[in-house]
Amino acid sequence: MSNLKLDKEISNKQTIFLGIKAILVLLISIIIYSCLEYYFPNYKTIISFSYYFFNITVLFFFFQKRLKKDFVFFKKNIKEYLKYILKNQIIMFVIYLFISYIVTIIMRNPSTSLNQQEIEKLPVLILLFIAIIYAPFVEELLFRGSIRRIIKNDNIFIIISGSVFGFLHTIGEISLAETILIGLPYVFCGMYFAYMFVKTENICVPMTCHFIHNTYAVMLLLLSRMIH
């Protein structure tokens, strides 16, 4: 695996500042998006796509040098990377299903996050765009790329990155207990993506992992829609 691991990004005031700036810009973007969606519900589609385009553009601007370097190396070694990713992805998905099953038993009823429920209501094309294009790109640059620039300790990074990623997916649940329980599978996914980033120091790797995970999750959802 060492031959597929890039050098860590040099940690200095500039990289830390860029990481913090990327997070702050995205937070402001979320607040503005929520306000616009609330006050102009008739323009929800236009507002949503403007929001997605803005986030993709901003994060690409902040990370363009890193993205180019990582992508070139990923493409050059794509067979080795995919073997490594797929091997770990199978183990990850089994553990993810087990955690989800335990959460369902504890809560005594099958439940998904409010965020997930809203996504499941979307038209197929928008669902595909958000789940397999937007989320892997934006969320990995935000929760892995930005946070990694701030936190260099591997273990702390994995825990913080995974926890923030997971519990932000469950904000708005009825109770704190529900937020924590429903968030556990998301936290595990976030920690797994962060772990894969630590192991390779290539942002294309967690992006690919996220893409694969969301792709088979969407396939299961669409299959469920067809059956029902």
RAMOQUI-V453283 format. One record per run of one state. SS is the DSSP state (hx for helix, st for strand, lp for the rest). FROM is the first residue (numbers start at 0). TO is the last residue. If there is no record, write none. Layout:
[[SS:FROM:TO] [SS:FROM:TO]]
This chain:
[[lp:0:0] [hx:1:3] [lp:4:11] [hx:12:38] [lp:39:39] [hx:40:75] [lp:76:76] [hx:77:106] [lp:107:112] [hx:113:119] [lp:120:122] [hx:123:149] [lp:150:152] [hx:153:167] [lp:168:174] [hx:175:199] [lp:200:201] [hx:202:226] [lp:227:227]]
